[in-house]
Amino acid sequence: MELSDFAALTQNIIRDNGFDDFIPVACLPGRREIRGLDGLPDDVDVETKSIGWAASLADETEEFLVAFKFTDNQFKVFRRQNGAMESAIFMVEA
């Protein structure tokens, strides 16, 4: 799954549920599985925790994507595929 595809899916989640309480969302495309990470404390580094959590859900070589709130109007998506990480920042659609 491409970053932009997961970003579009994330936009749908945000449109349906709002962005104020948006929680990190992980996708394991090979399993057709999506999960949310609820209950993060306010003082935790959301990026580090989200990526670590998503990686813990996946097998060592399995592709995963994770999206999390980056700013008040942006979210960030990370993707691990074939051992390489890539990321992009997306604006929340109004």
Beta strands, then each sheet from edge to edge (+ up, - down):
strand 1: 25-28
strand 2: 33-36
strand 3: 64-71
strand 4: 74-81
strand 5: 84-91
sheet 1: 2+ 1- 3+ 4- 5+
end
